[in-house]
């Protein structure tokens, strides 16, 4: 096998970040599983709750998720009564709003989320967490 190809696996930033994402997500998903919630859904709920109402395009940009993933998550969360859709004035789009049931779910999940947050922060270390946030800001600019 070509030495150049062999070297890719150990140094690829994209592969490393994706692996880190899967490992971190597994910790959060494990913590939230008791509530029947995935990390991606929790992120959508929190984003909508913090804005009152949000357009799908706003969530796509904010969460850096593709449109179909946001749409699929919102559809499932509406079916469970955690979110609801409201027609926008222009009638061509809609706003996403959190329901009381969705707010209650966030409150229920916060202790588990805090435990996952503490575990990941402890395992990575404060310096690494700060570096990850800094890297995110740099790529978002």
MARROKE-571013 format. One line per field, with one value per atom (N, C-alpha, C): residue number from 1; residue in three letters; atom name; x, y, z. Coordinates in nm, 2 decimals. Each point is the difference from the previous one (the first is absolute). Example, Ala and Ser with C-alpha at 12.3 -4.5 7.8 and 13.67 -1.06 7.14 Angstrom:
residues 2
num	[1, 1, 1, 2, 2, 2]
residu	[ala, ala, ala, ser, ser, ser]
atome	[N, CA, C, N, CA, C]
u	[1.32, -0.09, 0.09, -0.04, 0.09, -0.08]
v	[-0.57, 0.12, 0.12, 0.11, 0.11, 0.11]
w	[0.78, 0.00, 0.00, -0.07, 0.00, 0.08]
This chain:
residues 141
num	[1, 1, 1, 2, 2, 2, 3, 3, 3, 4, 4, 4, 5, 5, 5, 6, 6, 6, 7, 7, 7, 8, 8, 8, 9, 9, 9, 10, 10, 10, 11, 11, 11, 12, 12, 12, 13, 13, 13, 14, 14, 14, 15, 15, 15, 16, 16, 16, 17, 17, 17, 18, 18, 18, 19, 19, 19, 20, 20, 20, 21, 21, 21, 22, 22, 22, 23, 23, 23, 24, 24, 24, 25, 25, 25, 26, 26, 26, 27, 27, 27, 28, 28, 28, 29, 29, 29, 30, 30, 30, 31, 31, 31, 32, 32, 32, 33, 33, 33, 34, 34, 34, 35, 35, 35, 36, 36, 36, 37, 37, 37, 38, 38, 38, 39, 39, 39, 40, 40, 40, 41, 41, 41, 42, 42, 42, 43, 43, 43, 44, 44, 44, 45, 45, 45, 46, 46, 46, 47, 47, 47, 48, 48, 48, 49, 49, 49, 50, 50, 50, 51, 51, 51, 52, 52, 52, 53, 53, 53, 54, 54, 54, 55, 55, 55, 56, 56, 56, 57, 57, 57, 58, 58, 58, 59, 59, 59, 60, 60, 60, 61, 61, 61, 62, 62, 62, 63, 63, 63, 64, 64, 64, 65, 65, 65, 66, 66, 66, 67, 67, 67, 68, 68, 68, 69, 69, 69, 70, 70, 70, 71, 71, 71, 72, 72, 72, 73, 73, 73, 74, 74, 74, 75, 75, 75, 76, 76, 76, 77, 77, 77, 78, 78, 78, 79, 79, 79, 80, 80, 80, 81, 81, 81, 82, 82, 82, 83, 83, 83, 84, 84, 84, 85, 85, 85, 86, 86, 86, 87, 87, 87, 88, 88, 88, 89, 89, 89, 90, 90, 90, 91, 91, 91, 92, 92, 92, 93, 93, 93, 94, 94, 94, 95, 95, 95, 96, 96, 96, 97, 97, 97, 98, 98, 98, 99, 99, 99, 100, 100, 100, 101, 101, 101, 102, 102, 102, 103, 103, 103, 104, 104, 104, 105, 105, 105, 106, 106, 106, 107, 107, 107, 108, 108, 108, 109, 109, 109, 110, 110, 110, 111, 111, 111, 112, 112, 112, 113, 113, 113, 114, 114, 114, 115, 115, 115, 116, 116, 116, 117, 117, 117, 118, 118, 118, 119, 119, 119, 120, 120, 120, 121, 121, 121, 122, 122, 122, 123, 123, 123, 124, 124, 124, 125, 125, 125, 126, 126, 126, 127, 127, 127, 128, 128, 128, 129, 129, 129, 130, 130, 130, 131, 131, 131, 132, 132, 132, 133, 133, 133, 134, 134, 134, 135, 135, 135, 136, 136, 136, 137, 137, 137, 138, 138, 138, 139, 139, 139, 140, 140, 140, 141, 141, 141]
residu	[unk, unk, unk, unk, unk, unk, unk, unk, unk, unk, unk, unk, unk, unk, unk, unk, unk, unk, unk, unk, unk, unk, unk, unk, unk, unk, unk, unk, unk, unk, unk, unk, unk, unk, unk, unk, unk, unk, unk, unk, unk, unk, unk, unk, unk, unk, unk, unk, unk, unk, unk, unk, unk, unk, unk, unk, unk, unk, unk, unk, unk, unk, unk, unk, unk, unk, unk, unk, unk, unk, unk, unk, unk, unk, unk, unk, unk, unk, unk, unk, unk, unk, unk, unk, unk, unk, unk, unk, unk, unk, unk, unk, unk, unk, unk, unk, unk, unk, unk, unk, unk, unk, unk, unk, unk, unk, unk, unk, unk, unk, unk, unk, unk, unk, unk, unk, unk, unk, unk, unk, unk, unk, unk, unk, unk, unk, unk, unk, unk, unk, unk, unk, unk, unk, unk, unk, unk, unk, unk, unk, unk, unk, unk, unk, unk, unk, unk, unk, unk, unk, unk, unk, unk, unk, unk, unk, unk, unk, unk, unk, unk, unk, unk, unk, unk, unk, unk, unk, unk, unk, unk, unk, unk, unk, unk, unk, unk, unk, unk, unk, unk, unk, unk, unk, unk, unk, unk, unk, unk, unk, unk, unk, unk, unk, unk, unk, unk, unk, unk, unk, unk, unk, unk, unk, unk, unk, unk, unk, unk, unk, unk, unk, unk, unk, unk, unk, unk, unk, unk, unk, unk, unk, unk, unk, unk, unk, unk, unk, unk, unk, unk, unk, unk, unk, unk, unk, unk, unk, unk, unk, unk, unk, unk, unk, unk, unk, unk, unk, unk, unk, unk, unk, unk, unk, unk, unk, unk, unk, unk, unk, unk, unk, unk, unk, unk, unk, unk, unk, unk, unk, unk, unk, unk, unk, unk, unk, unk, unk, unk, unk, unk, unk, unk, unk, unk, unk, unk, unk, unk, unk, unk, unk, unk, unk, unk, unk, unk, unk, unk, unk, unk, unk, unk, unk, unk, unk, unk, unk, unk, unk, unk, unk, unk, unk, unk, unk, unk, unk, unk, unk, unk, unk, unk, unk, unk, unk, unk, unk, unk, unk, unk, unk, unk, unk, unk, unk, unk, unk, unk, unk, unk, unk, unk, unk, unk, unk, unk, unk, unk, unk, unk, unk, unk, unk, unk, unk, unk, unk, unk, unk, unk, unk, unk, unk, unk, unk, unk, unk, unk, unk, unk, unk, unk, unk, unk, unk, unk, unk, unk, unk, unk, unk, unk, unk, unk, unk, unk, unk, unk, unk, unk, unk, unk, unk, unk, unk, unk, unk, unk, unk, unk, unk, unk, unk, unk, unk, unk, unk, unk, unk, unk, unk, unk, unk, unk, unk, unk, unk, unk, unk, unk, unk, unk]
atome	[N, CA, C, N, CA, C, N, CA, C, N, CA, C, N, CA, C, N, CA, C, N, CA, C, N, CA, C, N, CA, C, N, CA, C, N, CA, C, N, CA, C, N, CA, C, N, CA, C, N, CA, C, N, CA, C, N, CA, C, N, CA, C, N, CA, C, N, CA, C, N, CA, C, N, CA, C, N, CA, C, N, CA, C, N, CA, C, N, CA, C, N, CA, C, N, CA, C, N, CA, C, N, CA, C, N, CA, C, N, CA, C, N, CA, C, N, CA, C, N, CA, C, N, CA, C, N, CA, C, N, CA, C, N, CA, C, N, CA, C, N, CA, C, N, CA, C, N, CA, C, N, CA, C, N, CA, C, N, CA, C, N, CA, C, N, CA, C, N, CA, C, N, CA, C, N, CA, C, N, CA, C, N, CA, C, N, CA, C, N, CA, C, N, CA, C, N, CA, C, N, CA, C, N, CA, C, N, CA, C, N, CA, C, N, CA, C, N, CA, C, N, CA, C, N, CA, C, N, CA, C, N, CA, C, N, CA, C, N, CA, C, N, CA, C, N, CA, C, N, CA, C, N, CA, C, N, CA, C, N, CA, C, N, CA, C, N, CA, C, N, CA, C, N, CA, C, N, CA, C, N, CA, C, N, CA, C, N, CA, C, N, CA, C, N, CA, C, N, CA, C, N, CA, C, N, CA, C, N, CA, C, N, CA, C, N, CA, C, N, CA, C, N, CA, C, N, CA, C, N, CA, C, N, CA, C, N, CA, C, N, CA, C, N, CA, C, N, CA, C, N, CA, C, N, CA, C, N, CA, C, N, CA, C, N, CA, C, N, CA, C, N, CA, C, N, CA, C, N, CA, C, N, CA, C, N, CA, C, N, CA, C, N, CA, C, N, CA, C, N, CA, C, N, CA, C, N, CA, C, N, CA, C, N, CA, C, N, CA, C, N, CA, C, N, CA, C, N, CA, C, N, CA, C, N, CA, C, N, CA, C, N, CA, C, N, CA, C, N, CA, C, N, CA, C, N, CA, C, N, CA, C, N, CA, C, N, CA, C, N, CA, C, N, CA, C, N, CA, C, N, CA, C, N, CA, C, N, CA, C, N, CA, C]
u	[0.08, -0.08, 0.09, -0.05, 0.08, 0.02, 0.12, 0.03, -0.08, -0.03, -0.08, -0.14, -0.06, -0.13, 0.00, 0.10, 0.02, 0.00, 0.07, 0.02, -0.13, -0.10, -0.12, -0.08, -0.01, -0.09, 0.04, 0.13, 0.05, 0.00, -0.01, 0.01, -0.12, -0.10, -0.11, -0.09, 0.00, -0.08, -0.15, -0.05, -0.14, -0.04, 0.09, -0.03, 0.01, 0.10, 0.01, -0.12, -0.04, -0.11, -0.13, -0.02, -0.12, 0.00, 0.12, 0.01, -0.03, 0.06, -0.02, -0.15, -0.06, -0.15, -0.08, 0.03, -0.07, 0.02, 0.12, 0.03, -0.07, 0.00, -0.06, -0.15, -0.05, -0.15, -0.05, 0.08, -0.04, -0.01, 0.08, -0.01, -0.13, -0.03, -0.12, -0.13, 0.01, -0.12, -0.03, 0.11, -0.02, -0.07, 0.04, -0.05, -0.15, -0.04, -0.13, -0.10, 0.06, -0.08, -0.12, 0.01, -0.11, -0.12, 0.02, -0.11, -0.05, 0.06, -0.03, 0.04, 0.11, 0.05, 0.14, 0.03, 0.14, 0.06, 0.13, 0.07, -0.04, -0.01, -0.04, -0.14, -0.09, -0.14, 0.01, 0.08, 0.02, 0.05, 0.10, 0.05, -0.10, -0.09, -0.11, -0.10, -0.04, -0.09, 0.06, 0.12, 0.07, 0.01, 0.03, 0.02, -0.14, -0.10, -0.14, -0.04, 0.02, -0.04, 0.07, 0.13, 0.07, -0.04, -0.07, -0.04, -0.15, -0.08, -0.14, -0.06, 0.04, -0.05, 0.12, 0.01, 0.11, -0.04, 0.06, -0.03, 0.09, -0.04, 0.09, 0.14, 0.00, 0.13, 0.09, -0.06, 0.08, 0.06, -0.08, 0.06, 0.11, -0.02, 0.10, 0.13, 0.00, 0.12, 0.06, -0.09, 0.05, 0.06, -0.06, 0.04, 0.10, 0.02, 0.08, -0.05, -0.13, -0.06, -0.05, -0.01, -0.06, -0.15, -0.06, -0.14, -0.09, 0.04, -0.09, 0.01, 0.12, 0.01, -0.08, 0.01, -0.09, -0.14, -0.04, -0.14, -0.05, 0.08, -0.03, -0.02, 0.10, 0.00, -0.13, -0.03, -0.11, -0.13, -0.01, -0.12, -0.02, 0.10, -0.01, -0.04, 0.06, -0.03, -0.14, -0.05, -0.14, -0.09, 0.03, -0.08, -0.01, 0.11, 0.00, -0.05, -0.04, -0.05, 0.10, 0.12, 0.11, 0.01, -0.03, 0.00, -0.13, -0.02, -0.12, 0.04, -0.07, 0.03, -0.11, 0.04, -0.09, 0.02, -0.10, 0.01, 0.06, 0.09, 0.06, -0.09, 0.02, -0.09, -0.01, 0.12, 0.00, -0.06, -0.05, -0.07, 0.09, 0.12, 0.09, 0.09, 0.01, 0.09, -0.07, 0.07, -0.06, 0.11, -0.05, 0.09, -0.01, 0.10, 0.01, -0.01, -0.09, -0.01, 0.00, 0.06, 0.00, -0.13, -0.05, -0.12, 0.03, -0.10, 0.02, 0.06, -0.04, 0.05, 0.15, 0.04, 0.14, 0.08, -0.05, 0.07, 0.02, -0.11, 0.01, 0.11, 0.01, 0.10, 0.14, 0.02, 0.13, 0.04, -0.10, 0.02, 0.04, -0.08, 0.02, 0.14, 0.05, 0.13, 0.12, -0.02, 0.12, 0.09, -0.05, 0.10, 0.08, -0.06, 0.08, 0.09, -0.04, 0.09, 0.12, -0.03, 0.11, 0.10, -0.05, 0.09, 0.09, -0.06, 0.07, 0.10, -0.04, 0.09, 0.12, -0.02, 0.10, 0.10, -0.06, 0.08, 0.10, -0.06, 0.08, 0.10, -0.04, 0.10, 0.11, -0.03, 0.10, 0.10, -0.06, 0.08, 0.09, -0.05, 0.08, 0.09, -0.04, 0.08, -0.05, 0.01, -0.04, 0.06, 0.14, 0.07, -0.05, -0.02, -0.05, -0.14, -0.08, -0.14, 0.01, 0.09, 0.02, 0.05, 0.09, 0.06, -0.11, -0.09, -0.10, -0.10, -0.03, -0.09, 0.07, 0.13, 0.07, 0.01, 0.02, 0.00, -0.13, -0.11, -0.13, -0.02, 0.04, -0.01, 0.08, 0.12, 0.08, -0.06, -0.06, -0.07, -0.13, -0.06, -0.13, 0.01, 0.12, 0.03, 0.00]
v	[-0.12, 0.12, 0.12, 0.10, 0.13, 0.06, 0.05, 0.06, 0.12, 0.08, 0.12, -0.03, -0.11, -0.04, -0.04, -0.08, -0.05, 0.12, 0.10, 0.12, 0.08, -0.01, 0.08, -0.04, -0.12, -0.05, 0.06, 0.01, 0.05, 0.15, 0.08, 0.14, 0.08, -0.07, 0.07, 0.07, 0.13, 0.08, -0.03, -0.02, -0.03, -0.13, -0.10, -0.13, 0.00, 0.07, 0.01, 0.07, 0.11, 0.08, -0.09, -0.07, -0.09, -0.11, -0.05, -0.11, 0.06, 0.12, 0.07, 0.03, 0.04, 0.03, -0.12, -0.12, -0.12, -0.04, 0.02, -0.04, 0.09, 0.13, 0.09, -0.01, -0.02, -0.02, -0.12, -0.11, -0.12, 0.03, 0.08, 0.03, 0.08, 0.10, 0.08, -0.08, -0.08, -0.09, -0.09, -0.06, -0.09, 0.07, 0.12, 0.08, 0.03, 0.03, 0.05, -0.12, -0.12, -0.11, -0.03, 0.02, -0.03, 0.09, 0.11, 0.09, -0.02, -0.10, -0.03, 0.11, 0.06, 0.12, -0.03, 0.05, 0.00, 0.14, 0.00, 0.13, 0.10, -0.05, 0.09, 0.06, -0.08, 0.05, 0.10, -0.03, 0.09, 0.14, -0.01, 0.13, 0.08, -0.07, 0.07, 0.06, -0.07, 0.05, 0.12, -0.01, 0.11, 0.12, -0.02, 0.12, 0.07, -0.08, 0.06, 0.07, -0.07, 0.06, 0.13, 0.01, 0.12, 0.12, -0.03, 0.10, 0.03, -0.08, 0.01, -0.06, 0.04, -0.05, 0.00, -0.09, -0.01, -0.05, 0.05, -0.05, -0.11, -0.10, -0.12, 0.05, 0.10, 0.04, 0.06, 0.06, 0.05, -0.11, -0.11, -0.11, -0.07, -0.01, -0.07, 0.07, 0.13, 0.09, -0.01, 0.02, 0.00, -0.13, -0.11, -0.13, -0.07, 0.06, -0.05, -0.14, -0.02, -0.13, 0.02, -0.11, 0.02, 0.01, 0.06, 0.03, -0.12, -0.12, -0.12, -0.05, 0.01, -0.04, 0.08, 0.14, 0.08, -0.03, -0.01, -0.03, -0.13, -0.11, -0.13, 0.01, 0.07, 0.01, 0.08, 0.11, 0.09, -0.08, -0.08, -0.08, -0.10, -0.07, -0.10, 0.07, 0.11, 0.07, 0.06, 0.04, 0.05, -0.11, -0.12, -0.12, -0.04, 0.03, -0.04, 0.12, 0.11, 0.11, 0.09, -0.01, 0.08, 0.14, 0.00, 0.12, 0.01, 0.12, 0.02, 0.10, -0.02, 0.09, 0.11, 0.12, 0.11, 0.07, 0.02, 0.07, 0.14, 0.03, 0.13, 0.09, 0.13, 0.10, -0.02, -0.03, -0.02, -0.13, -0.08, -0.13, -0.10, 0.04, -0.09, -0.08, 0.05, -0.07, -0.01, -0.06, -0.01, 0.03, 0.02, 0.02, -0.12, -0.03, -0.12, 0.06, -0.05, 0.05, -0.12, 0.02, -0.11, 0.00, -0.12, -0.01, -0.01, 0.01, -0.02, -0.14, -0.10, -0.13, -0.01, 0.08, 0.01, 0.07, 0.11, 0.07, -0.09, -0.08, -0.09, -0.11, -0.05, -0.10, 0.06, 0.12, 0.06, 0.01, 0.04, 0.01, -0.14, -0.10, -0.14, -0.05, 0.04, -0.04, 0.07, 0.12, 0.08, -0.07, -0.07, -0.07, -0.10, -0.08, -0.10, 0.07, 0.11, 0.08, 0.05, 0.05, 0.06, -0.11, -0.12, -0.11, -0.04, 0.00, -0.03, 0.11, 0.12, 0.12, -0.01, -0.03, -0.02, -0.11, -0.11, -0.12, 0.03, 0.06, 0.04, 0.10, 0.10, 0.11, -0.06, -0.09, -0.06, -0.09, -0.08, -0.09, 0.07, 0.11, 0.08, 0.10, 0.05, 0.10, 0.14, 0.09, 0.14, 0.07, -0.02, 0.06, -0.05, -0.13, -0.06, 0.06, 0.01, 0.05, 0.14, 0.08, 0.14, 0.01, -0.09, -0.01, -0.04, -0.09, -0.04, 0.11, 0.08, 0.11, 0.11, 0.02, 0.09, -0.04, -0.13, -0.05, 0.02, -0.03, 0.03, 0.14, 0.09, 0.15, 0.03, -0.06, 0.03, -0.05, -0.12, -0.05, 0.07, 0.06, 0.06, 0.14, 0.06, 0.14, 0.01]
w	[0.00, 0.00, 0.00, -0.06, -0.02, 0.14, 0.03, 0.13, 0.03, -0.11, 0.01, 0.05, -0.05, 0.05, 0.14, 0.04, 0.13, 0.10, -0.04, 0.09, 0.03, -0.09, 0.01, 0.12, 0.03, 0.11, 0.14, 0.02, 0.13, 0.02, -0.12, 0.01, -0.05, -0.06, -0.05, 0.11, -0.01, 0.10, -0.01, -0.12, -0.02, 0.06, -0.02, 0.06, 0.15, 0.05, 0.15, 0.06, -0.06, 0.06, -0.01, -0.11, -0.01, 0.11, 0.02, 0.10, 0.14, 0.03, 0.13, 0.01, -0.10, 0.00, 0.04, -0.06, 0.03, 0.14, 0.05, 0.14, 0.10, -0.02, 0.08, 0.00, -0.12, -0.02, 0.07, 0.00, 0.07, 0.15, 0.06, 0.14, 0.03, -0.09, 0.02, -0.03, -0.11, -0.03, 0.11, 0.06, 0.11, 0.12, 0.03, 0.11, -0.03, -0.12, -0.03, -0.04, -0.01, -0.05, 0.09, 0.13, 0.09, -0.03, -0.06, -0.04, -0.14, -0.07, -0.14, -0.10, 0.04, -0.08, -0.05, -0.12, -0.05, 0.01, 0.00, 0.01, -0.10, -0.13, -0.11, 0.03, 0.06, 0.03, 0.11, 0.10, 0.12, -0.05, -0.09, -0.06, -0.07, -0.07, -0.07, 0.10, 0.10, 0.10, 0.07, 0.04, 0.07, -0.09, -0.12, -0.10, -0.02, -0.01, -0.02, 0.13, 0.11, 0.13, 0.02, -0.03, 0.02, -0.09, -0.11, -0.09, 0.00, 0.07, 0.00, -0.12, -0.12, -0.12, -0.10, -0.09, -0.09, -0.14, -0.10, -0.14, -0.02, -0.08, -0.03, -0.05, -0.09, -0.05, 0.11, 0.10, 0.11, 0.08, 0.02, 0.07, -0.08, -0.13, -0.08, 0.01, 0.00, 0.01, 0.14, 0.10, 0.14, 0.04, -0.03, 0.04, -0.10, -0.11, -0.11, -0.03, -0.02, -0.04, -0.14, -0.08, -0.13, 0.02, -0.11, 0.01, 0.02, -0.06, 0.02, 0.14, 0.07, 0.14, 0.09, -0.02, 0.08, -0.02, -0.12, -0.04, 0.07, -0.02, 0.06, 0.15, 0.07, 0.14, 0.05, -0.07, 0.04, -0.02, -0.11, -0.03, 0.11, 0.04, 0.11, 0.13, 0.03, 0.13, 0.00, -0.12, 0.00, 0.02, -0.05, 0.02, 0.14, 0.08, 0.14, 0.09, -0.07, 0.08, 0.07, -0.04, 0.06, -0.08, -0.12, -0.09, -0.07, -0.05, -0.09, -0.11, -0.11, -0.12, 0.00, -0.03, -0.01, -0.14, -0.07, -0.13, 0.01, -0.08, -0.01, -0.08, 0.02, -0.07, -0.15, -0.06, -0.14, -0.06, 0.09, -0.03, -0.07, -0.04, -0.08, 0.10, 0.12, 0.09, 0.13, 0.10, 0.13, 0.11, 0.12, 0.11, 0.09, 0.07, 0.09, 0.14, 0.08, 0.14, 0.09, 0.12, 0.10, 0.08, 0.03, 0.08, 0.15, 0.08, 0.15, 0.02, -0.07, 0.01, -0.03, -0.10, -0.04, 0.10, 0.06, 0.11, 0.12, 0.03, 0.11, -0.02, -0.13, -0.03, 0.02, -0.05, 0.03, 0.14, 0.08, 0.15, 0.06, -0.05, 0.05, -0.04, -0.12, -0.05, 0.05, 0.05, 0.04, 0.10, 0.10, 0.09, -0.08, -0.09, -0.07, -0.10, -0.06, -0.09, 0.08, 0.12, 0.08, 0.04, 0.03, 0.03, -0.13, -0.11, -0.13, -0.02, 0.02, -0.02, 0.09, 0.12, 0.10, -0.03, -0.05, -0.03, -0.12, -0.11, -0.12, 0.04, 0.08, 0.04, 0.08, 0.09, 0.08, -0.08, -0.09, -0.07, -0.10, -0.06, -0.10, 0.07, 0.11, 0.07, -0.04, 0.10, -0.03, -0.11, -0.02, -0.11, -0.13, -0.01, -0.13, -0.04, 0.10, -0.02, -0.05, 0.06, -0.04, -0.15, -0.03, -0.13, -0.10, 0.03, -0.09, -0.03, 0.11, -0.02, -0.09, 0.02, -0.08, -0.14, -0.03, -0.13, -0.07, 0.07, -0.05, -0.04, 0.08, -0.03, -0.13, -0.01, -0.11, -0.13, 0.00, -0.12, -0.03, 0.10, -0.02, -0.06, 0.02, -0.05, -0.15]
